[in-house]
Amino acid sequence: MDQLFFDQVKETAMANEKIQEAAKANDKIENFALVFGEMLEGLFIERMEGNEKIFKRLMDDDDFQAIASNHIMREVYQKIRDSEGAASEPGLVIDAPVATG
């Protein structure tokens, strides 16, 4: 069920126009992370219904939230950029933490 929750958040993020525009406009994931981080909690809240256990963990466990946020953000960024034919970011570091609100 946890994977389904994260997949739903990713799909919601990828469909969000503001997130799409930010991914397309930013060559560096670090710049995209600023916009994504501001919007991520709202995406979690949108998907909360039926996923209370994972939502509670995300809100209560900062380390878990940082790991989950980073993973989702990187997948969303790469999928949006790939769909637009944008080049992958060279030297992308997968395990870099992302600051969340």
Secondary structure, 3 states (H helix, E strand, C coil): CHHHHHHHHHHHHHHCHHHHHHHHHCCCHHHHHHHHHHHHHHHHHHCCCCCHHHHHHHHHCHHHHHHHHHHHHHHHHHHHHHHCCCCCCCCCCCCCCCCCC
